[in-house]
Amino acid sequence: MLSDLELLQSSERDLRWFNANSDMIREKFVGKIVAIKDGCVVESAGNINELLEVLKKKGIDQSEVLIEAISPANEITIL
């Protein structure tokens, strides 16, 4: 298990990677929810529940991944 500081630093690195590669990620994963770890997409699914289940089955701690919804380029998501 990573410390809080390590989790924060890892999340920041993955968010920077996501932002720098968002066009490529959107092309491959539009309409999906993705889990990003160490600068790569480790899993994707059609909804958050499916993604969390796949992560659990693979032994990937959901607190150690960045989870992002990939919407089409011309779509705005309001949370």
N, C-alpha and C positions, 0 to 999 in steps of 0.2 A: 504494500500500500504506500502510495506516495504521500509526502507531507503536504500540508496546505500550500506552502510556498512553491513546491515542485508542481503541484496541480495548476496553480495560477500561471506559472511560467510556461508550462506545457500548453495550456489553453491559449495563452497569448501567441505562442509560436504557431499553433495550429490555426488560429484565427487570421494571422498575417498570411499564412500559406493559402487559406481558403480565399481571402480577398484577392490575392495575387493570381489565383488560378480559377476564379469564379466562372469565367467564360467556358473554359474546358470542362469544369465540373457540371455546369448547366447543360452543356451539350450531351453529356453522358447520363445525367441523373435527373433531368427535368421531371417534376412531379413526384419526386421521391424524397424521403427523409434519409440523410446520410450521417454516418458516424466517422469522424476524422480523428486520426491519431498519428503522431509523428510524421506529419506532412503527407498523409495519404488517406484516401477513403478506404476504411477497413470493412464497412458494410453499408448496405442500403436496403430500404424496404418501402412499401407503399404507405405505411402509416407508422406512427411512433410505437404503438403496441407491438407490431411485428418486429420492428427494429430492436426494441428492448429484449424481446424474446430470443432473437438470433444472437445478440450480444451475450445474453446469459448462457445460451447453449454453447457458445464458443469460449466461455470463461473470460470474456472481456468485461472489465468493471466499467459500468456506464458513467461513473464519476471521472474516469480517466480519458474520456473521449469528448470531442466537441460535436454536438448534434445540431444539424442545420436542415431546414426545409428548403428544397430547391424549386423555386417557382420560375415560370417562364420569364424571359427578359422584360416583357412589356406588362407584367403583372405586378401590382403593389400589394404587399401583405401587411395588414394592420393587426398587431397583437394586442 
